[in-house]
């Protein structure tokens, strides 16, 4: 049994920013949705690349040597080991593709660290 | 160095349906874009799950026991081993997420089999 997942329906199920939710799994990856608002924390993922596809809004991802601006309908892949700081001036809706082992704050564990749950 | 990839720019680079193009890689996966038009062939992927996210148009995926209709902003994940037949009455633009080992026609090798190339 396969199901069709409508992104906008899923985004309506949660509001809190920086708490990614799992909406699908394939192979060794999770598909997650997140709302982002404000500034996150500098971190990197030692062993996992991470994809950000912007569904709504404009996301800035600061790297140590450049700044990426990602609009609706655009994506970036942050390679493993690369420090990054997501910043959302206004609320941004993103689809994330990550290894099942990826923690939202990567190498950093602090009050922003959350375990993703299925919705 | 990370780059922002704009889906619509990439879709403008090719026209031929059923020839997925690689636009990104992360971990053991490729992000691919494809235009679909008409009916493909029944096939399955023995070892790999496959994600279809519809960017434009309406995609039907027939399974042996159900039929999925996927609109813009919706996705499905076809688990490994499940036979499926994508059908696009009008042109559909999809983002695919697949293992690097995935062949477009899965277990079937015929004139529809193509090697995905980077764009």
gemmi code that builds the backbone of each chain (N, CA, C; Angstrom):
import gemmi

chains = {
    "A": [
        ("UNK", (0.849, -1.201, 0.000), (0.000, 0.000, 0.000), (0.880, 1.246, 0.000)),
        ("UNK", (0.739, 2.052, -1.016), (1.477, 3.311, -1.075), (0.502, 4.469, -0.931)),
        ("UNK", (0.969, 5.524, -0.326), (0.122, 6.679, -0.102), (0.683, 7.914, -0.771)),
        ("UNK", (-0.213, 8.771, -1.182), (0.187, 10.066, -1.716), (0.282, 11.041, -0.546)),
        ("UNK", (1.387, 11.747, -0.454), (1.582, 12.721, 0.620), (1.539, 14.124, 0.043)),
        ("UNK", (0.645, 14.920, 0.561), (0.485, 16.306, 0.098), (1.262, 17.207, 1.054)),
        ("UNK", (2.268, 17.883, 0.539), (3.153, 18.671, 1.404), (2.367, 19.706, 2.208)),
        ("UNK", (1.457, 20.420, 1.557), (0.765, 21.508, 2.264), (-0.092, 20.979, 3.415)),
        ("UNK", (-0.676, 19.792, 3.250), (-1.443, 19.192, 4.353), (-0.531, 18.904, 5.538)),
        ("UNK", (0.650, 18.389, 5.236), (1.586, 18.055, 6.322), (2.079, 19.315, 7.027)),
        ("UNK", (2.384, 20.361, 6.237), (2.845, 21.608, 6.863), (1.775, 22.198, 7.797)),
        ("UNK", (0.513, 21.900, 7.512), (-0.563, 22.419, 8.377), (-0.642, 21.706, 9.719)),
        ("UNK", (0.075, 20.607, 9.848), (-0.024, 19.800, 11.072), (0.902, 20.261, 12.193)),
        ("UNK", (1.797, 21.187, 11.890), (2.710, 21.639, 12.957), (3.081, 23.093, 12.726)),
        ("UNK", (3.542, 23.717, 13.784), (3.832, 25.145, 13.693), (5.235, 25.493, 14.203)),
        ("UNK", (5.712, 24.748, 15.193), (6.962, 25.120, 15.871), (8.153, 25.055, 14.913)),
        ("UNK", (8.905, 26.150, 14.808), (10.057, 26.148, 13.900), (11.210, 25.297, 14.434)),
        ("UNK", (12.033, 24.845, 13.517), (13.259, 24.092, 13.820), (12.981, 22.733, 14.436)),
        ("UNK", (11.775, 22.197, 14.236), (11.451, 20.843, 14.691), (11.064, 20.011, 13.471)),
        ("UNK", (12.039, 19.473, 12.767), (11.728, 18.709, 11.548), (10.822, 17.512, 11.849)),
        ("UNK", (9.915, 17.248, 10.938), (8.994, 16.118, 11.064), (9.265, 15.152, 9.919)),
        ("UNK", (9.173, 13.886, 10.197), (9.393, 12.867, 9.171), (8.085, 12.609, 8.429)),
        ("UNK", (8.151, 12.649, 7.101), (6.949, 12.387, 6.295), (7.152, 11.233, 5.314)),
        ("UNK", (8.348, 10.686, 5.279), (8.566, 9.554, 4.393), (9.933, 8.940, 4.638)),
        ("UNK", (10.083, 7.692, 4.248), (11.394, 7.058, 4.333), (11.620, 6.248, 3.079)),
        ("UNK", (12.849, 6.301, 2.607), (13.219, 5.445, 1.474), (14.686, 5.124, 1.599)),
        ("UNK", (14.972, 3.862, 1.335), (16.342, 3.384, 1.471), (16.866, 3.786, 2.854)),
        ("UNK", (17.999, 4.463, 2.950), (18.527, 4.833, 4.263), (18.210, 6.267, 4.639)),
        ("UNK", (17.200, 6.840, 3.978), (16.928, 8.266, 4.167), (15.530, 8.532, 4.706)),
        ("UNK", (15.431, 9.682, 5.373), (14.123, 10.221, 5.728), (13.845, 11.449, 4.885)),
        ("UNK", (12.599, 11.596, 4.493), (12.107, 12.856, 3.953), (11.474, 13.582, 5.132)),
        ("UNK", (11.923, 14.811, 5.365), (11.397, 15.572, 6.496), (10.876, 16.917, 6.006)),
        ("UNK", (9.950, 17.464, 6.765), (9.503, 18.828, 6.527), (9.825, 19.642, 7.761)),
        ("UNK", (10.190, 20.897, 7.536), (10.451, 21.778, 8.674), (10.011, 23.190, 8.343)),
        ("UNK", (9.598, 23.880, 9.385), (9.397, 25.326, 9.296), (10.592, 25.972, 9.988)),
        ("UNK", (11.133, 26.989, 9.363), (12.307, 27.663, 9.891), (11.952, 29.124, 10.080)),
        ("UNK", (12.391, 29.677, 11.186), (12.123, 31.101, 11.448), (13.200, 31.588, 12.395)),
        ("UNK", (13.913, 32.631, 11.953), (14.998, 33.151, 12.772), (16.307, 32.465, 12.422)),
        ("UNK", (17.203, 32.453, 13.378), (18.544, 31.924, 13.123), (18.722, 30.618, 13.890)),
        ("UNK", (19.350, 29.635, 13.267), (19.598, 28.363, 13.942), (20.961, 28.420, 14.634)),
        ("UNK", (21.696, 27.354, 14.673), (23.038, 27.337, 15.290), (24.026, 26.801, 14.261)),
        ("UNK", (25.247, 27.284, 14.317), (26.309, 26.740, 13.472), (26.501, 25.270, 13.819)),
        ("UNK", (26.538, 24.427, 12.808), (26.787, 23.002, 13.058), (27.220, 22.354, 11.755)),
        ("UNK", (27.670, 21.135, 11.856), (27.906, 20.342, 10.657), (27.531, 18.899, 10.964)),
        ("UNK", (27.372, 18.129, 9.901), (27.089, 16.703, 10.047), (28.325, 15.955, 9.585)),
        ("UNK", (28.947, 15.218, 10.498), (30.255, 14.632, 10.199), (30.209, 13.670, 9.015)),
        ("UNK", (29.137, 12.906, 8.918), (29.122, 11.816, 7.935), (27.994, 11.883, 6.920)),
        ("UNK", (27.173, 12.922, 6.983), (25.983, 12.898, 6.138), (25.805, 14.199, 5.358)),
        ("UNK", (25.551, 14.057, 4.063), (25.131, 15.191, 3.253), (23.656, 15.465, 3.563)),
        ("UNK", (23.225, 16.694, 3.277), (21.867, 17.099, 3.646), (21.291, 17.976, 2.533)),
        ("UNK", (20.075, 17.670, 2.122), (19.427, 18.461, 1.070), (18.333, 19.346, 1.658)),
        ("UNK", (18.327, 20.610, 1.242), (17.270, 21.572, 1.602), (16.571, 21.991, 0.307)),
        ("UNK", (15.298, 21.657, 0.181), (14.485, 22.127, -0.947), (13.465, 23.108, -0.388)),
        ("UNK", (13.518, 24.348, -0.866), (12.614, 25.364, -0.322), (11.250, 25.263, -0.997)),
        ("UNK", (10.226, 25.035, -0.183), (8.851, 24.918, -0.673), (8.156, 26.273, -0.613)),
        ("UNK", (8.504, 27.075, 0.380), (7.860, 28.388, 0.536), (8.815, 29.322, 1.261)),
        ("UNK", (8.933, 30.549, 0.762), (9.778, 31.523, 1.438), (11.193, 31.541, 0.877)),
        ("UNK", (12.066, 32.224, 1.580), (13.458, 32.369, 1.148), (14.383, 32.033, 2.309)),
        ("UNK", (15.241, 31.072, 2.078), (16.158, 30.606, 3.119), (17.576, 31.070, 2.807)),
        ("UNK", (18.247, 31.551, 3.837), (19.674, 31.848, 3.712), (20.438, 30.783, 4.489)),
        ("UNK", (21.455, 30.222, 3.865), (22.343, 29.322, 4.596), (23.741, 29.922, 4.547)),
        ("UNK", (24.222, 30.306, 5.729), (25.576, 30.840, 5.805), (26.563, 29.696, 5.914)),
        ("UNK", (27.589, 29.766, 5.106), (28.726, 28.863, 5.234), (29.890, 29.724, 5.710)),
        ("UNK", (30.995, 29.108, 6.073), (32.091, 29.911, 6.602), (32.688, 30.820, 5.535)),
        ("UNK", (32.536, 30.448, 4.273), (33.163, 31.238, 3.213), (32.198, 31.750, 2.146)),
        ("UNK", (30.914, 31.501, 2.336), (29.944, 32.038, 1.380), (28.559, 32.041, 2.016)),
        ("UNK", (27.636, 32.664, 1.327), (26.261, 32.726, 1.817), (25.348, 32.324, 0.672)),
        ("UNK", (24.469, 31.371, 0.931), (23.572, 30.877, -0.103), (22.170, 31.414, 0.148)),
        ("UNK", (21.522, 31.882, -0.893), (20.129, 32.314, -0.781), (19.298, 31.378, -1.636)),
        ("UNK", (18.357, 30.700, -1.009), (17.593, 29.652, -1.683), (16.120, 30.044, -1.689)),
        ("UNK", (15.609, 30.229, -2.891), (14.211, 30.631, -3.045), (13.329, 29.399, -3.261)),
        ("UNK", (12.036, 29.656, -3.255), (11.040, 28.619, -3.557), (11.396, 27.924, -4.877)),
        ("UNK", (11.371, 26.601, -4.881), (11.678, 25.869, -6.108), (13.166, 25.682, -6.351)),
        ("UNK", (13.956, 25.961, -5.340), (15.403, 25.781, -5.447), (15.884, 24.881, -4.313)),
        ("UNK", (16.998, 24.192, -4.542), (17.562, 23.377, -3.464), (19.073, 23.546, -3.393)),
        ("UNK", (19.614, 23.195, -2.231), (21.062, 23.074, -2.066), (21.341, 21.767, -1.342)),
        ("UNK", (22.523, 21.259, -1.584), (23.002, 20.094, -0.841), (24.237, 20.539, -0.061)),
        ("UNK", (24.169, 20.406, 1.244), (25.305, 20.758, 2.093), (26.101, 19.469, 2.334)),
        ("UNK", (27.319, 19.414, 1.805), (28.098, 18.183, 1.963), (28.477, 17.940, 3.423)),
        ("UNK", (28.688, 16.679, 3.742), (29.121, 16.332, 5.101), (30.365, 17.121, 5.477)),
        ("UNK", (30.426, 17.475, 6.745), (31.607, 18.159, 7.244), (31.603, 19.665, 7.076)),
        ("UNK", (30.657, 20.179, 6.286), (30.631, 21.627, 6.025), (29.776, 22.336, 7.079)),
        ("UNK", (30.398, 23.264, 7.771), (29.660, 24.030, 8.779), (28.640, 24.941, 8.101)),
        ("UNK", (27.444, 24.974, 8.661), (26.407, 25.817, 8.077), (25.474, 26.366, 9.143)),
        ("UNK", (24.892, 27.499, 8.809), (23.974, 28.198, 9.712), (22.759, 28.647, 8.906)),
        ("UNK", (21.641, 27.926, 9.045), (20.418, 28.346, 8.356), (19.807, 29.578, 9.035)),
        ("UNK", (19.357, 30.513, 8.219), (18.734, 31.735, 8.723), (17.484, 32.011, 7.890)),
        ("UNK", (16.371, 32.254, 8.574), (15.110, 32.548, 7.883), (14.539, 33.830, 8.462)),
        ("UNK", (14.627, 34.884, 7.683), (14.129, 36.175, 8.186), (12.612, 36.098, 8.399)),
        ("UNK", (11.928, 35.559, 7.389), (10.503, 35.252, 7.530), (10.367, 33.730, 7.520)),
        ("UNK", (9.213, 33.221, 7.905), (9.048, 31.765, 7.961), (9.326, 31.114, 6.608)),
        ("UNK", (10.073, 30.050, 6.655), (10.393, 29.273, 5.461), (9.902, 27.846, 5.675)),
        ("UNK", (9.352, 27.274, 4.612), (8.977, 25.854, 4.631), (9.961, 25.094, 3.758)),
        ("UNK", (10.600, 24.091, 4.328), (11.584, 23.316, 3.570), (11.285, 21.827, 3.633)),
        ("UNK", (11.668, 21.164, 2.551), (11.709, 19.709, 2.521), (13.173, 19.330, 2.669)),
        ("UNK", (13.454, 18.452, 3.622), (14.819, 18.000, 3.880), (14.953, 16.551, 3.469)),
        ("UNK", (16.080, 16.227, 2.930), (16.381, 14.836, 2.691), (17.653, 14.519, 3.437)),
        ("UNK", (17.573, 13.569, 4.345), (18.686, 13.311, 5.240), (18.830, 11.811, 5.477)),
        ("UNK", (20.024, 11.401, 5.844), (20.223, 10.036, 6.308), (19.400, 9.822, 7.576)),
        ("UNK", (19.015, 8.584, 7.803), (18.221, 8.304, 9.010), (18.987, 8.629, 10.283)),
        ("UNK", (20.309, 8.646, 10.174), (21.143, 8.902, 11.347), (21.353, 10.388, 11.637)),
        ("UNK", (20.878, 11.269, 10.752), (21.186, 12.700, 10.903), (20.426, 13.328, 12.068)),
        ("UNK", (21.160, 14.070, 12.877), (20.587, 14.836, 13.987), (20.488, 16.287, 13.519)),
        ("UNK", (19.423, 16.976, 13.926), (19.218, 18.328, 13.373), (20.367, 19.284, 13.665)),
        ("UNK", (20.986, 19.137, 14.825), (22.079, 20.049, 15.169), (23.451, 19.446, 14.882)),
        ("UNK", (23.479, 18.312, 14.186), (24.749, 17.741, 13.754), (25.684, 17.445, 14.912)),
        ("UNK", (26.855, 18.052, 14.874), (27.886, 17.813, 15.881), (27.601, 18.512, 17.200)),
        ("UNK", (26.615, 19.391, 17.212), (26.311, 20.174, 18.412), (25.112, 19.539, 19.110)),
        ("UNK", (25.171, 19.406, 20.411), (23.987, 18.956, 21.150), (23.666, 20.021, 22.173)),
        ("UNK", (22.512, 20.658, 21.999), (22.131, 21.706, 22.941), (20.609, 21.789, 22.992)),
        ("UNK", (20.101, 22.897, 23.452), (18.644, 23.020, 23.616), (17.905, 23.060, 22.281)),
        ("UNK", (18.643, 23.226, 21.178), (18.003, 23.209, 19.865), (17.920, 21.787, 19.288)),
        ("UNK", (18.566, 20.848, 19.949), (18.563, 19.474, 19.456), (17.200, 18.826, 19.699)),
        ("UNK", (16.598, 18.298, 18.646), (15.320, 17.600, 18.803), (15.334, 16.318, 17.983)),
        ("UNK", (14.586, 15.362, 18.465), (14.418, 14.108, 17.736), (13.242, 14.291, 16.785)),
        ("UNK", (13.471, 13.996, 15.521), (12.367, 14.137, 14.570), (11.343, 13.042, 14.790)),
        ("UNK", (10.054, 13.412, 14.674), (8.985, 12.419, 14.815), (8.163, 12.365, 13.534)),
        ("UNK", (7.519, 11.246, 13.317), (6.642, 11.090, 12.153), (5.375, 11.913, 12.326)),
        ("UNK", (4.923, 12.498, 11.257), (3.576, 13.080, 11.253), (2.842, 12.498, 10.060)),
    ],
    "B": [
        ("UNK", (32.477, 24.414, -1.848), (31.605, 25.276, -2.656), (30.259, 24.585, -2.875)),
        ("UNK", (29.215, 25.209, -2.428), (27.874, 24.668, -2.652), (27.115, 25.574, -3.615)),
        ("UNK", (26.245, 24.995, -4.381), (25.501, 25.759, -5.364), (24.015, 25.630, -5.135)),
        ("UNK", (23.319, 26.680, -5.483), (21.868, 26.661, -5.452), (21.378, 26.158, -6.808)),
        ("UNK", (20.499, 25.184, -6.785), (19.951, 24.638, -8.027), (18.493, 25.033, -8.159)),
        ("UNK", (18.196, 25.695, -9.256), (16.818, 26.140, -9.508), (16.141, 25.111, -10.408)),
        ("UNK", (15.099, 24.478, -9.907), (14.475, 23.379, -10.648), (14.012, 23.822, -12.040)),
        ("UNK", (13.374, 24.984, -12.127), (12.818, 25.398, -13.426), (13.913, 25.635, -14.458)),
        ("UNK", (15.065, 26.129, -14.018), (16.193, 26.297, -14.953), (16.635, 24.945, -15.499)),
        ("UNK", (16.707, 23.970, -14.618), (17.154, 22.632, -15.039), (16.138, 21.989, -15.993)),
        ("UNK", (14.845, 22.171, -15.677), (13.823, 21.588, -16.561), (13.886, 22.194, -17.970)),
        ("UNK", (14.364, 23.439, -18.045), (14.474, 24.087, -19.363), (15.605, 23.515, -20.211)),
        ("UNK", (16.474, 22.718, -19.601), (17.657, 22.219, -20.319), (17.406, 20.946, -21.122)),
        ("UNK", (16.234, 20.355, -20.944), (15.984, 19.121, -21.693), (14.496, 19.002, -21.992)),
        ("UNK", (14.184, 18.188, -22.969), (12.796, 18.080, -23.398), (12.309, 16.630, -23.494)),
        ("UNK", (13.212, 15.732, -23.827), (12.804, 14.350, -24.107), (12.227, 13.670, -22.855)),
        ("UNK", (11.016, 13.126, -22.977), (10.420, 12.471, -21.812), (11.074, 11.134, -21.485)),
        ("UNK", (10.949, 10.742, -20.233), (11.425, 9.440, -19.738), (12.944, 9.311, -19.781)),
        ("UNK", (13.650, 10.444, -19.805), (15.113, 10.433, -19.715), (15.533, 11.228, -18.483)),
        ("UNK", (15.537, 10.616, -17.321), (15.878, 11.346, -16.090), (17.290, 11.925, -16.160)),
        ("UNK", (17.423, 13.128, -15.615), (18.719, 13.807, -15.565), (19.128, 13.971, -14.101)),
        ("UNK", (20.396, 13.826, -13.838), (20.895, 13.977, -12.469), (21.183, 15.448, -12.199)),
        ("UNK", (20.659, 15.954, -11.090), (20.911, 17.361, -10.732), (21.560, 17.496, -9.358)),
        ("UNK", (21.741, 16.391, -8.661), (22.403, 16.464, -7.366), (22.704, 15.083, -6.838)),
        ("UNK", (23.653, 15.013, -5.916), (23.926, 13.730, -5.257), (24.153, 13.989, -3.790)),
        ("UNK", (23.636, 13.099, -2.983), (23.906, 13.169, -1.551), (23.887, 11.763, -1.004)),
        ("UNK", (24.844, 11.502, -0.134), (24.988, 10.170, 0.434), (24.970, 9.152, -0.718)),
        ("UNK", (24.119, 8.139, -0.664), (24.125, 7.146, -1.742), (23.036, 7.390, -2.778)),
        ("UNK", (22.550, 8.626, -2.825), (21.403, 8.905, -3.683), (21.697, 9.955, -4.744)),
        ("UNK", (20.927, 9.868, -5.804), (20.893, 10.937, -6.795), (19.546, 11.650, -6.714)),
        ("UNK", (19.590, 12.958, -6.899), (18.382, 13.737, -7.153), (18.304, 13.861, -8.660)),
        ("UNK", (17.161, 13.460, -9.219), (16.998, 13.510, -10.669), (15.748, 14.297, -11.022)),
        ("UNK", (15.747, 14.863, -12.206), (14.545, 15.492, -12.748), (14.163, 14.741, -14.009)),
        ("UNK", (12.874, 14.617, -14.220), (12.420, 13.964, -15.446), (11.138, 14.610, -15.926)),
        ("UNK", (10.985, 14.621, -17.245), (9.704, 14.947, -17.850), (9.064, 13.627, -18.275)),
        ("UNK", (7.792, 13.498, -17.999), (7.083, 12.263, -18.306), (5.914, 12.609, -19.213)),
        ("UNK", (5.714, 11.802, -20.207), (4.576, 12.048, -21.119), (4.198, 10.718, -21.742)),
        ("UNK", (2.932, 10.348, -21.562), (2.478, 9.068, -22.082), (2.642, 7.978, -21.038)),
        ("UNK", (2.770, 6.767, -21.507), (2.816, 5.614, -20.607), (4.207, 5.007, -20.637)),
        ("UNK", (4.730, 4.643, -19.464), (6.050, 4.021, -19.407), (5.894, 2.498, -19.535)),
        ("UNK", (6.708, 1.751, -18.842), (6.595, 0.285, -18.876), (6.475, -0.221, -17.440)),
        ("UNK", (5.746, -1.304, -17.275), (5.671, -1.950, -15.965), (7.066, -2.394, -15.566)),
        ("UNK", (7.467, -2.072, -14.350), (8.774, -2.512, -13.861), (8.793, -2.405, -12.339)),
        ("UNK", (9.813, -2.962, -11.747), (10.056, -2.732, -10.322), (11.553, -2.632, -10.111)),
        ("UNK", (11.918, -2.112, -8.960), (13.327, -2.039, -8.581), (13.525, -3.028, -7.437)),
        ("UNK", (14.351, -4.029, -7.661), (14.451, -5.136, -6.710), (14.922, -4.674, -5.330)),
        ("UNK", (15.848, -3.725, -5.315), (16.491, -3.381, -4.039), (16.359, -1.930, -3.612)),
        ("UNK", (15.644, -1.131, -4.389), (15.655, 0.304, -4.094), (14.250, 0.890, -4.059)),
        ("UNK", (13.994, 1.659, -3.004), (12.781, 2.478, -2.960), (13.006, 3.695, -3.855)),
        ("UNK", (11.911, 4.307, -4.286), (12.015, 5.417, -5.241), (10.968, 6.472, -4.895)),
        ("UNK", (11.398, 7.726, -4.846), (10.479, 8.825, -4.529), (10.157, 9.629, -5.781)),
        ("UNK", (8.867, 9.920, -5.978), (8.392, 10.793, -7.053), (7.733, 12.010, -6.404)),
        ("UNK", (8.313, 13.185, -6.604), (7.694, 14.438, -6.149), (7.264, 15.203, -7.390)),
        ("UNK", (5.963, 15.458, -7.508), (5.465, 16.133, -8.710), (5.661, 17.643, -8.582)),
        ("UNK", (6.406, 18.194, -9.525), (6.681, 19.630, -9.553), (5.651, 20.345, -10.426)),
        ("UNK", (5.204, 19.679, -11.468), (4.227, 20.289, -12.385), (3.401, 19.190, -13.056)),
        ("UNK", (2.112, 19.404, -13.126), (1.255, 18.433, -13.793), (0.679, 17.409, -12.839)),
        ("UNK", (0.088, 16.386, -13.404), (-0.544, 15.329, -12.616), (-0.064, 13.973, -13.114)),
        ("UNK", (0.506, 13.216, -12.208), (1.070, 11.910, -12.548), (0.184, 10.802, -11.989)),
        ("UNK", (-0.053, 9.801, -12.816), (-0.718, 8.590, -12.328), (0.331, 7.487, -12.255)),
        ("UNK", (0.367, 6.783, -11.142), (1.219, 5.596, -11.047), (0.307, 4.412, -10.772)),
        ("UNK", (0.263, 3.514, -11.745), (-0.535, 2.310, -11.563), (0.288, 1.270, -10.817)),
        ("UNK", (-0.324, 0.677, -9.814), (0.255, -0.478, -9.130), (-0.640, -1.656, -9.478)),
        ("UNK", (-0.224, -2.854, -9.117), (-1.044, -4.006, -9.509), (-2.388, -3.999, -8.808)),
        ("UNK", (-2.470, -3.357, -7.641), (-3.710, -3.417, -6.862), (-4.303, -2.044, -6.538)),
        ("UNK", (-3.684, -0.977, -7.042), (-4.277, 0.336, -6.822), (-3.721, 1.316, -7.845)),
        ("UNK", (-4.287, 2.508, -7.862), (-3.829, 3.540, -8.784), (-3.646, 4.815, -7.980)),
        ("UNK", (-2.464, 5.407, -8.101), (-2.157, 6.616, -7.340), (-2.199, 7.814, -8.273)),
        ("UNK", (-2.839, 8.881, -7.854), (-2.836, 10.130, -8.618), (-2.084, 11.164, -7.805)),
        ("UNK", (-1.011, 11.693, -8.382), (-0.115, 12.580, -7.640), (-0.110, 13.944, -8.317)),
        ("UNK", (-0.574, 14.937, -7.586), (-0.640, 16.303, -8.110), (0.615, 17.073, -7.719)),
        ("UNK", (0.727, 18.255, -8.293), (1.784, 19.193, -7.946), (1.849, 19.382, -6.426)),
        ("UNK", (3.068, 19.295, -5.874), (3.213, 19.480, -4.426), (2.931, 18.222, -3.633)),
        ("UNK", (2.831, 17.095, -4.305), (2.584, 15.819, -3.624), (3.685, 14.823, -4.022)),
        ("UNK", (3.945, 13.867, -3.146), (4.910, 12.830, -3.496), (4.414, 11.455, -3.102)),
        ("UNK", (5.010, 10.451, -3.727), (4.812, 9.060, -3.302), (6.175, 8.384, -3.255)),
        ("UNK", (6.260, 7.382, -2.424), (7.451, 6.541, -2.376), (7.022, 5.136, -2.770)),
        ("UNK", (7.617, 4.639, -3.828), (7.311, 3.279, -4.278), (8.364, 2.351, -3.662)),
        ("UNK", (7.925, 1.478, -2.770), (8.897, 0.601, -2.102), (9.530, -0.385, -3.086)),
        ("UNK", (10.714, -0.817, -2.743), (11.408, -1.803, -3.576), (10.530, -3.027, -3.785)),
        ("UNK", (10.635, -3.573, -4.968), (9.908, -4.802, -5.263), (8.492, -4.600, -5.763)),
        ("UNK", (7.974, -3.373, -5.648), (6.585, -3.118, -6.049), (6.524, -2.748, -7.534)),
        ("UNK", (5.792, -3.508, -8.285), (5.636, -3.204, -9.716), (4.826, -1.932, -9.896)),
        ("UNK", (5.300, -1.076, -10.795), (4.577, 0.176, -11.022), (4.694, 0.607, -12.478)),
        ("UNK", (3.690, 1.356, -12.888), (3.614, 1.867, -14.261), (3.237, 3.343, -14.206)),
        ("UNK", (4.207, 4.239, -14.416), (3.895, 5.670, -14.456), (3.178, 6.030, -15.760)),
        ("UNK", (2.148, 6.851, -15.637), (1.376, 7.302, -16.793), (1.142, 8.808, -16.663)),
        ("UNK", (1.456, 9.541, -17.728), (1.262, 10.988, -17.715), (0.460, 11.369, -18.944)),
        ("UNK", (-0.797, 11.703, -18.725), (-1.659, 12.053, -19.857), (-1.141, 13.324, -20.534)),
        ("UNK", (-0.848, 14.333, -19.724), (-0.164, 15.537, -20.203), (1.236, 15.520, -19.604)),
        ("UNK", (2.136, 16.369, -20.124), (3.501, 16.359, -19.602), (3.535, 16.631, -18.096)),
        ("UNK", (4.338, 15.850, -17.418), (4.532, 15.999, -15.976), (6.010, 16.241, -15.722)),
        ("UNK", (6.301, 17.143, -14.790), (7.684, 17.349, -14.346), (7.807, 16.769, -12.944)),
        ("UNK", (8.765, 15.873, -12.765), (8.948, 15.241, -11.452), (10.383, 15.356, -10.974)),
        ("UNK", (10.508, 15.420, -9.671), (11.799, 15.268, -9.006), (11.827, 13.848, -8.456)),
        ("UNK", (12.885, 13.124, -8.774), (13.044, 11.742, -8.321), (14.174, 11.681, -7.313)),
        ("UNK", (13.989, 10.849, -6.324), (15.090, 10.574, -5.434), (15.323, 9.074, -5.466)),
        ("UNK", (16.515, 8.695, -5.856), (16.800, 7.286, -6.106), (18.192, 6.932, -5.618)),
        ("UNK", (18.394, 5.668, -5.317), (19.743, 5.179, -5.065), (20.577, 5.368, -6.329)),
        ("UNK", (21.877, 5.524, -6.130), (22.747, 5.704, -7.295), (22.712, 4.498, -8.226)),
        ("UNK", (22.338, 3.364, -7.684), (22.309, 2.135, -8.476), (21.022, 1.943, -9.282)),
        ("UNK", (20.030, 2.815, -9.072), (18.725, 2.585, -9.697), (18.744, 2.827, -11.209)),
        ("UNK", (18.184, 1.896, -11.927), (18.026, 1.999, -13.380), (16.574, 2.390, -13.640)),
        ("UNK", (16.347, 3.247, -14.640), (14.992, 3.773, -14.831), (13.941, 2.697, -15.078)),
        ("UNK", (14.325, 1.640, -15.755), (13.352, 0.577, -16.047), (13.449, -0.598, -15.060)),
        ("UNK", (14.236, -0.417, -14.005), (14.300, -1.425, -12.950), (14.731, -2.774, -13.456)),
        ("UNK", (13.867, -3.756, -13.264), (14.188, -5.133, -13.640), (14.099, -5.393, -15.137)),
        ("UNK", (13.545, -4.442, -15.869), (13.346, -4.608, -17.305), (14.454, -3.873, -18.044)),
        ("UNK", (15.015, -4.483, -19.057), (15.976, -3.761, -19.898), (15.466, -3.817, -21.322)),
        ("UNK", (15.103, -2.665, -21.833), (14.588, -2.625, -23.199), (14.909, -1.274, -23.829)),
        ("UNK", (14.183, -0.908, -24.856), (14.503, 0.341, -25.563), (14.189, 1.581, -24.730)),
        ("UNK", (13.462, 1.407, -23.619), (13.171, 2.541, -22.740), (14.282, 2.744, -21.696)),
        ("UNK", (15.189, 1.808, -21.608), (16.269, 1.895, -20.617), (17.280, 2.963, -21.029)),
        ("UNK", (17.533, 3.910, -20.146), (18.537, 4.932, -20.437), (19.410, 5.149, -19.210)),
        ("UNK", (20.615, 5.549, -19.466), (21.544, 5.899, -18.391), (21.336, 7.377, -18.074)),
        ("UNK", (21.105, 7.690, -16.835), (20.909, 9.104, -16.475), (22.235, 9.842, -16.563)),
        ("UNK", (22.186, 11.064, -17.073), (23.394, 11.885, -17.146), (23.192, 13.166, -16.332)),
        ("UNK", (24.291, 13.752, -15.914), (24.235, 15.021, -15.178), (23.872, 16.163, -16.127)),
        ("UNK", (23.077, 17.077, -15.633), (22.884, 18.350, -16.340), (23.180, 19.469, -15.353)),
    ],
}
model = gemmi.Model(1)
for chain_id, residues in chains.items():
    chain = gemmi.Chain(chain_id)
    for i, (resn, *xyz) in enumerate(residues, 1):
        res = gemmi.Residue()
        res.name, res.seqid = resn, gemmi.SeqId(i, " ")
        for name, pos in zip(("N", "CA", "C"), xyz):
            atom = gemmi.Atom()
            atom.name, atom.element = name, gemmi.Element(name[0])
            atom.pos, atom.b_iso = gemmi.Position(*pos), 0.0
            res.add_atom(atom)
        chain.add_residue(res)
    model.add_chain(chain)
structure = gemmi.Structure()
structure.add_model(model)
structure.setup_entities()
